[in-house]
Amino acid sequence: MATTRLILGCGYLGQRVARLWHERGDRVWAVTRSPARAAEFHAAGWHPLVADILDPAAVTAAIANMPPPESVLLAVGYDRGAGASIHEVYVNGLRHCCDALLDRVSLLRSFVYISSTGVYGRIDGDWVDETSPCVPTREGGRACLEAERWLAAGPFRERVIILRCAGLYGPGRVPMAAAIQAGEPIAAPADGFLNLIHIDDAAEIAAWAADKLPSPDLLNVADGHPVIRREYYAELARALSAPPPVFQPPAPDAPAATRAAGGDKRVSAERLLAKLPAPLRYPSYREGLRAR
């Protein structure tokens, strides 16, 4: 019998999970605030629901038009051009979605929340795992941590699976690829660790977690191979047959400087890799960049 799935935030990750579930014969309902994106979902065979999660009445009305979901994936991204703060999107939006599902919580098997390894903050190159203290230094990490804590204490707490994702990359999202191809300098520190997970592996993990991971649970989602930024971009240049990268200091208020100041750590994926039924398709950034 087909499983009813609900995806809240059907973007770079959510669409790939939707595709996996649809290909497996499940019924996929996806919330989007874009009518154009809704038309794409319909063409893909999914059931679109048009609503902005910052509008509690709209999201409640949209979800009321679908059968009770057996699993929920919340993978909301942040659109800086939308005019709302990260806190409004990640925390208030989450609460609105949960309120809309409150009368169906008893029928729900799993609620997968896509969080971020940004909750750990800056650890000066040390390893972190799921037991490490969370002292986020950036607004996004603080909002994710607040959302995690709200879920862990709320009505969905027995069904919640929190996936703290490292940097997602893959087709259509390989930062600085165009600049490296053009031989332009990279305005970012050459040192500091990057923690990554290929988008295809992240999607498989989210789909697997919804069905196979006992809840509640918490996992880091990374490939377990942190890489110094200069090494990563050197490998990207080789994959692109481009000149070796050249770095220049970013402006103090640039996003690259903010990211570097808030996140020099190495994220352990030991617990995730021990639980997965199969190895990652892209076990490190090297395989992932070659595939792109």
C-alpha positions as a Markdown table, in Angstrom:
| # | Residue | x | y | z |
|---|---|---|---|---|
| 1 | Met | 0.0 | 0.0 | 0.0 |
| 2 | Ala | 1.3 | 3.5 | -0.9 |
| 3 | Thr | 2.6 | 5.6 | 1.9 |
| 4 | Thr | 1.4 | 9.2 | 2.1 |
| 5 | Arg | 4.3 | 11.7 | 2.4 |
| 6 | Leu | 4.3 | 15.4 | 3.1 |
| 7 | Ile | 7.3 | 17.6 | 2.2 |
| 8 | Leu | 7.4 | 21.1 | 3.7 |
| 9 | Gly | 10.1 | 23.1 | 1.9 |
| 10 | Cys | 10.5 | 21.2 | -1.4 |
| 11 | Gly | 13.7 | 22.8 | -2.7 |
| 12 | Tyr | 17.1 | 21.5 | -3.5 |
| 13 | Leu | 16.9 | 18.6 | -1.1 |
| 14 | Gly | 13.2 | 18.2 | -0.8 |
| 15 | Gln | 12.6 | 17.7 | -4.5 |
| 16 | Arg | 15.1 | 14.9 | -4.7 |
| 17 | Val | 13.4 | 13.2 | -1.7 |
| 18 | Ala | 10.1 | 13.7 | -3.4 |
| 19 | Arg | 11.4 | 12.0 | -6.6 |
| 20 | Leu | 12.7 | 9.0 | -4.6 |
| 21 | Trp | 9.4 | 8.5 | -2.8 |
| 22 | His | 7.4 | 9.0 | -6.0 |
| 23 | Glu | 9.6 | 6.5 | -7.9 |
| 24 | Arg | 8.9 | 4.0 | -5.1 |
| 25 | Gly | 5.2 | 4.3 | -5.5 |
| 26 | Asp | 4.4 | 6.6 | -2.6 |
| 27 | Arg | 1.9 | 9.5 | -2.7 |
| 28 | Val | 3.9 | 12.7 | -2.3 |
| 29 | Trp | 2.3 | 16.0 | -1.2 |
| 30 | Ala | 4.6 | 19.1 | -1.4 |
| 31 | Val | 4.0 | 22.6 | 0.0 |
| 32 | Thr | 5.4 | 25.5 | -2.0 |
| 33 | Arg | 4.6 | 29.2 | -2.0 |
| 34 | Ser | 5.2 | 29.4 | -5.7 |
| 35 | Pro | 2.4 | 28.7 | -8.2 |
| 36 | Ala | 5.0 | 28.1 | -10.9 |
| 37 | Arg | 6.8 | 25.5 | -8.8 |
| 38 | Ala | 3.4 | 23.9 | -7.9 |
| 39 | Ala | 2.9 | 23.4 | -11.7 |
| 40 | Glu | 6.2 | 21.7 | -11.9 |
| 41 | Phe | 5.3 | 19.4 | -9.0 |
| 42 | His | 2.0 | 18.5 | -10.6 |
| 43 | Ala | 3.8 | 17.6 | -13.9 |
| 44 | Ala | 6.2 | 15.4 | -11.9 |
| 45 | Gly | 3.2 | 13.4 | -10.5 |
| 46 | Trp | 3.2 | 14.9 | -7.1 |
| 47 | His | 0.4 | 16.7 | -5.3 |
| 48 | Pro | 1.3 | 20.4 | -4.8 |
| 49 | Leu | -0.1 | 22.5 | -2.0 |
| 50 | Val | 0.4 | 26.3 | -2.4 |
| 51 | Ala | 1.0 | 28.1 | 0.9 |
| 52 | Asp | 3.6 | 30.2 | 2.7 |
| 53 | Ile | 4.6 | 28.6 | 5.9 |
| 54 | Leu | 4.8 | 32.0 | 7.5 |
| 55 | Asp | 1.0 | 32.3 | 7.1 |
| 56 | Pro | -0.4 | 29.9 | 9.6 |
| 57 | Ala | -4.0 | 30.1 | 8.2 |
| 58 | Ala | -2.8 | 29.3 | 4.7 |
| 59 | Val | -0.6 | 26.4 | 5.7 |
| 60 | Thr | -3.4 | 24.9 | 7.9 |
| 61 | Ala | -5.9 | 25.2 | 5.0 |
| 62 | Ala | -3.5 | 23.7 | 2.5 |
| 63 | Ile | -2.6 | 20.7 | 4.7 |
| 64 | Ala | -6.3 | 20.1 | 5.5 |
| 65 | Asn | -6.8 | 19.3 | 1.8 |
| 66 | Met | -4.6 | 16.2 | 1.9 |
| 67 | Pro | -5.0 | 12.8 | 3.6 |
| 68 | Pro | -3.2 | 12.3 | 6.9 |
| 69 | Pro | 0.5 | 11.9 | 6.2 |
| 70 | Glu | 2.4 | 9.0 | 7.6 |
| 71 | Ser | 5.7 | 10.8 | 7.3 |
| 72 | Val | 6.7 | 14.4 | 7.1 |
| 73 | Leu | 10.0 | 15.9 | 5.8 |
| 74 | Leu | 10.6 | 19.5 | 6.8 |
| 75 | Ala | 13.5 | 20.9 | 4.7 |
| 76 | Val | 12.9 | 24.6 | 4.5 |
| 77 | Gly | 15.6 | 26.7 | 3.0 |
| 78 | Tyr | 16.2 | 30.4 | 3.6 |
| 79 | Asp | 15.5 | 32.9 | 0.9 |
| 80 | Arg | 17.2 | 36.2 | 1.7 |
| 81 | Gly | 15.1 | 38.0 | -0.8 |
| 82 | Ala | 11.8 | 37.1 | 0.7 |
| 83 | Gly | 12.0 | 39.8 | 3.5 |
| 84 | Ala | 11.6 | 37.5 | 6.5 |
| 85 | Ser | 14.3 | 36.8 | 9.1 |
| 86 | Ile | 16.0 | 33.3 | 9.5 |
| 87 | His | 14.3 | 33.0 | 12.9 |
| 88 | Glu | 10.9 | 33.7 | 11.4 |
| 89 | Val | 11.4 | 31.1 | 8.7 |
| 90 | Tyr | 13.1 | 28.3 | 10.6 |
| 91 | Val | 11.3 | 28.7 | 14.0 |
| 92 | Asn | 8.0 | 30.4 | 13.4 |
| 93 | Gly | 7.5 | 28.5 | 10.1 |
| 94 | Leu | 8.1 | 25.2 | 11.8 |
| 95 | Arg | 5.6 | 26.0 | 14.5 |
| 96 | His | 3.0 | 26.9 | 12.0 |
| 97 | Cys | 3.5 | 23.6 | 10.1 |
| 98 | Cys | 3.3 | 21.6 | 13.4 |
| 99 | Asp | 0.2 | 23.4 | 14.4 |
| 100 | Ala | -1.4 | 22.5 | 11.1 |
| 101 | Leu | -0.6 | 18.8 | 11.7 |
| 102 | Leu | -1.5 | 18.7 | 15.4 |
| 103 | Asp | -4.8 | 16.9 | 14.9 |
| 104 | Arg | -3.0 | 14.2 | 12.9 |
| 105 | Val | 0.0 | 13.6 | 15.1 |
| 106 | Ser | -1.3 | 10.2 | 16.3 |
| 107 | Leu | -1.2 | 8.9 | 12.7 |
| 108 | Leu | 2.3 | 10.1 | 12.0 |
| 109 | Arg | 5.2 | 7.6 | 12.0 |
| 110 | Ser | 8.1 | 10.0 | 11.5 |
| 111 | Phe | 8.8 | 13.7 | 11.3 |
| 112 | Val | 12.2 | 14.3 | 9.7 |
| 113 | Tyr | 13.6 | 17.8 | 10.4 |
| 114 | Ile | 16.6 | 19.0 | 8.3 |
| 115 | Ser | 18.8 | 20.9 | 10.6 |
| 116 | Ser | 22.4 | 22.1 | 10.1 |
| 117 | Thr | 25.9 | 21.3 | 11.5 |
| 118 | Gly | 26.0 | 25.1 | 12.1 |
| 119 | Val | 24.4 | 24.4 | 15.5 |
| 120 | Tyr | 27.9 | 23.5 | 16.8 |
| 121 | Gly | 29.5 | 26.8 | 16.1 |
| 122 | Arg | 33.2 | 27.3 | 15.8 |
| 123 | Ile | 35.3 | 24.5 | 17.3 |
| 124 | Asp | 38.8 | 25.6 | 16.1 |
| 125 | Gly | 39.3 | 22.5 | 13.9 |
| 126 | Asp | 38.3 | 20.0 | 16.5 |
| 127 | Trp | 36.0 | 17.0 | 15.8 |
| 128 | Val | 32.3 | 17.2 | 16.8 |
| 129 | Asp | 29.7 | 14.5 | 17.1 |
| 130 | Glu | 26.1 | 14.3 | 18.2 |
| 131 | Thr | 27.1 | 14.6 | 21.8 |
| 132 | Ser | 29.1 | 17.8 | 21.4 |
| 133 | Pro | 27.9 | 21.0 | 23.0 |
| 134 | Cys | 26.0 | 23.4 | 20.7 |
| 135 | Val | 27.1 | 27.0 | 20.8 |
| 136 | Pro | 26.2 | 28.4 | 17.4 |
| 137 | Thr | 27.7 | 31.7 | 16.5 |
| 138 | Arg | 25.7 | 32.5 | 13.4 |
| 139 | Glu | 22.0 | 33.4 | 13.1 |
| 140 | Gly | 21.2 | 30.3 | 11.0 |
| 141 | Gly | 22.7 | 27.9 | 13.5 |
| 142 | Arg | 20.9 | 29.6 | 16.4 |
| 143 | Ala | 17.6 | 29.4 | 14.6 |
| 144 | Cys | 18.1 | 25.7 | 13.8 |
| 145 | Leu | 19.0 | 24.9 | 17.4 |
| 146 | Glu | 15.9 | 26.7 | 18.7 |
| 147 | Ala | 13.8 | 24.7 | 16.2 |
| 148 | Glu | 15.4 | 21.4 | 17.3 |
| 149 | Arg | 14.8 | 22.1 | 20.9 |
| 150 | Trp | 11.2 | 23.1 | 20.2 |
| 151 | Leu | 10.6 | 19.9 | 18.4 |
| 152 | Ala | 12.3 | 17.8 | 21.0 |
| 153 | Ala | 10.0 | 19.2 | 23.7 |
| 154 | Gly | 6.7 | 19.4 | 21.7 |
| 155 | Pro | 3.9 | 17.1 | 20.6 |
| 156 | Phe | 6.0 | 15.5 | 17.9 |
| 157 | Arg | 8.9 | 14.6 | 20.1 |
| 158 | Glu | 8.4 | 10.8 | 20.0 |
| 159 | Arg | 8.4 | 10.9 | 16.2 |
| 160 | Val | 11.1 | 13.4 | 15.5 |
| 161 | Ile | 14.3 | 12.5 | 13.6 |
| 162 | Ile | 16.8 | 15.4 | 13.4 |
| 163 | Leu | 19.3 | 15.4 | 10.6 |
| 164 | Arg | 22.1 | 17.9 | 11.0 |
| 165 | Cys | 23.3 | 18.3 | 7.5 |
| 166 | Ala | 26.7 | 19.5 | 6.5 |
| 167 | Gly | 27.2 | 21.6 | 3.3 |
| 168 | Leu | 25.0 | 20.2 | 0.5 |
| 169 | Tyr | 26.6 | 20.2 | -3.0 |
| 170 | Gly | 26.0 | 18.5 | -6.3 |
| 171 | Pro | 24.4 | 19.3 | -9.7 |
| 172 | Gly | 23.5 | 23.0 | -9.9 |
| 173 | Arg | 25.3 | 23.7 | -6.6 |
| 174 | Val | 29.1 | 23.7 | -6.6 |
| 175 | Pro | 30.0 | 27.0 | -5.1 |
| 176 | Met | 32.8 | 29.0 | -6.9 |
| 177 | Ala | 32.9 | 26.6 | -9.8 |
| 178 | Ala | 32.3 | 29.4 | -12.3 |
| 179 | Ala | 34.9 | 31.6 | -10.7 |
| 180 | Ile | 37.5 | 28.9 | -10.7 |
| 181 | Gln | 36.7 | 28.0 | -14.3 |
| 182 | Ala | 37.3 | 31.6 | -15.2 |
| 183 | Gly | 40.5 | 31.8 | -13.2 |
| 184 | Glu | 39.1 | 34.5 | -10.8 |
| 185 | Pro | 40.4 | 34.7 | -7.3 |
| 186 | Ile | 38.4 | 33.2 | -4.5 |
| 187 | Ala | 37.4 | 35.7 | -1.8 |
| 188 | Ala | 37.5 | 33.3 | 1.1 |
| 189 | Pro | 40.1 | 32.1 | 3.6 |
| 190 | Ala | 42.3 | 29.3 | 2.3 |
| 191 | Asp | 42.4 | 27.6 | 5.6 |
| 192 | Gly | 39.6 | 26.1 | 7.7 |
| 193 | Phe | 37.6 | 22.9 | 7.3 |
| 194 | Leu | 34.7 | 22.3 | 5.0 |
| 195 | Asn | 32.2 | 19.6 | 5.9 |
| 196 | Leu | 30.2 | 18.3 | 3.0 |
| 197 | Ile | 27.5 | 15.8 | 1.8 |
| 198 | His | 26.5 | 15.2 | -1.8 |
| 199 | Ile | 22.9 | 16.0 | -2.4 |
| 200 | Asp | 22.1 | 12.5 | -3.8 |
| 201 | Asp | 23.4 | 10.9 | -0.6 |
| 202 | Ala | 21.6 | 13.4 | 1.6 |
| 203 | Ala | 18.3 | 12.7 | -0.2 |
| 204 | Glu | 18.8 | 8.9 | 0.2 |
| 205 | Ile | 19.6 | 9.4 | 3.9 |
| 206 | Ala | 16.5 | 11.5 | 4.5 |
| 207 | Ala | 14.2 | 9.0 | 2.7 |
| 208 | Trp | 15.8 | 6.1 | 4.6 |
| 209 | Ala | 15.6 | 7.9 | 8.0 |
| 210 | Ala | 11.8 | 8.5 | 7.6 |
| 211 | Asp | 11.1 | 4.7 | 7.3 |
| 212 | Lys | 14.0 | 2.9 | 8.9 |
| 213 | Leu | 15.4 | 5.0 | 11.7 |
| 214 | Pro | 13.7 | 4.5 | 15.1 |
| 215 | Ser | 12.5 | 7.8 | 16.5 |
| 216 | Pro | 13.3 | 10.0 | 18.2 |
| 217 | Asp | 16.9 | 10.3 | 17.0 |
| 218 | Leu | 19.6 | 12.7 | 16.0 |
| 219 | Leu | 22.3 | 12.2 | 13.4 |
| 220 | Asn | 25.0 | 14.3 | 11.7 |
| 221 | Val | 24.7 | 14.0 | 7.9 |
| 222 | Ala | 28.2 | 14.4 | 6.4 |
| 223 | Asp | 30.5 | 12.2 | 4.4 |
| 224 | Gly | 33.0 | 12.1 | 7.3 |
| 225 | His | 35.9 | 13.5 | 5.3 |
| 226 | Pro | 36.4 | 17.2 | 6.3 |
| 227 | Val | 38.7 | 19.0 | 3.9 |
| 228 | Ile | 40.7 | 22.1 | 4.2 |
| 229 | Arg | 39.3 | 24.8 | 1.9 |
| 230 | Arg | 42.4 | 25.1 | -0.2 |
| 231 | Glu | 42.5 | 21.4 | -0.9 |
| 232 | Tyr | 38.8 | 21.3 | -1.8 |
| 233 | Tyr | 39.1 | 24.1 | -4.3 |
| 234 | Ala | 42.3 | 22.6 | -5.7 |
| 235 | Glu | 40.4 | 19.4 | -6.3 |
| 236 | Leu | 37.5 | 21.3 | -7.9 |
| 237 | Ala | 40.0 | 23.1 | -10.2 |
| 238 | Arg | 41.4 | 19.7 | -11.3 |
| 239 | Ala | 37.9 | 18.3 | -11.9 |
| 240 | Leu | 37.2 | 21.4 | -14.1 |
| 241 | Ser | 40.6 | 21.3 | -15.9 |
| 242 | Ala | 41.1 | 24.8 | -14.6 |
| 243 | Pro | 44.1 | 26.7 | -13.2 |
| 244 | Pro | 44.9 | 26.1 | -9.5 |
| 245 | Pro | 42.8 | 28.4 | -7.3 |
| 246 | Val | 44.1 | 31.7 | -6.0 |
| 247 | Phe | 42.7 | 33.1 | -2.7 |
| 248 | Gln | 42.2 | 36.6 | -1.5 |
| 249 | Pro | 40.9 | 37.8 | 1.9 |
| 250 | Pro | 37.2 | 38.4 | 1.9 |
| 251 | Ala | 35.7 | 41.7 | 3.0 |
| 252 | Pro | 35.1 | 41.6 | 6.7 |
| 253 | Asp | 31.3 | 41.8 | 6.2 |
| 254 | Ala | 31.2 | 39.4 | 3.3 |
| 255 | Pro | 29.2 | 36.1 | 3.7 |
| 256 | Ala | 32.4 | 34.1 | 3.2 |
| 257 | Ala | 34.1 | 35.8 | 6.1 |
| 258 | Thr | 31.0 | 35.3 | 8.3 |
| 259 | Arg | 30.9 | 31.6 | 7.4 |
| 260 | Ala | 34.6 | 31.1 | 8.1 |
| 261 | Ala | 34.4 | 32.9 | 11.4 |
| 262 | Gly | 31.5 | 30.7 | 12.6 |
| 263 | Gly | 32.4 | 27.2 | 11.5 |
| 264 | Asp | 35.9 | 25.8 | 11.6 |
| 265 | Lys | 35.2 | 22.2 | 12.8 |
| 266 | Arg | 35.4 | 18.6 | 11.6 |
| 267 | Val | 32.0 | 16.9 | 11.7 |
| 268 | Ser | 32.0 | 13.2 | 12.6 |
| 269 | Ala | 29.7 | 10.9 | 10.5 |
| 270 | Glu | 30.7 | 7.8 | 12.4 |
| 271 | Arg | 27.2 | 7.2 | 13.9 |
| 272 | Leu | 25.5 | 7.7 | 10.6 |
| 273 | Leu | 27.8 | 5.5 | 8.6 |
| 274 | Ala | 27.4 | 2.7 | 11.2 |
| 275 | Lys | 23.6 | 2.8 | 10.8 |
| 276 | Leu | 23.3 | 3.1 | 7.0 |
| 277 | Pro | 22.5 | -0.1 | 5.2 |
| 278 | Ala | 24.9 | 0.7 | 2.3 |
| 279 | Pro | 28.0 | 2.9 | 1.8 |
| 280 | Leu | 27.6 | 6.5 | 0.5 |
| 281 | Arg | 27.5 | 6.8 | -3.2 |
| 282 | Tyr | 30.0 | 9.7 | -2.9 |
| 283 | Pro | 32.1 | 8.8 | 0.2 |
| 284 | Ser | 34.2 | 12.0 | -0.1 |
| 285 | Tyr | 34.3 | 15.3 | -1.9 |
| 286 | Arg | 36.7 | 13.9 | -4.5 |
| 287 | Glu | 34.1 | 11.4 | -5.9 |
| 288 | Gly | 31.4 | 14.0 | -5.6 |
| 289 | Leu | 33.2 | 16.7 | -7.5 |
| 290 | Arg | 34.2 | 14.3 | -10.3 |
| 291 | Ala | 30.5 | 13.4 | -10.7 |
| 292 | Arg | 29.2 | 17.0 | -10.2 |
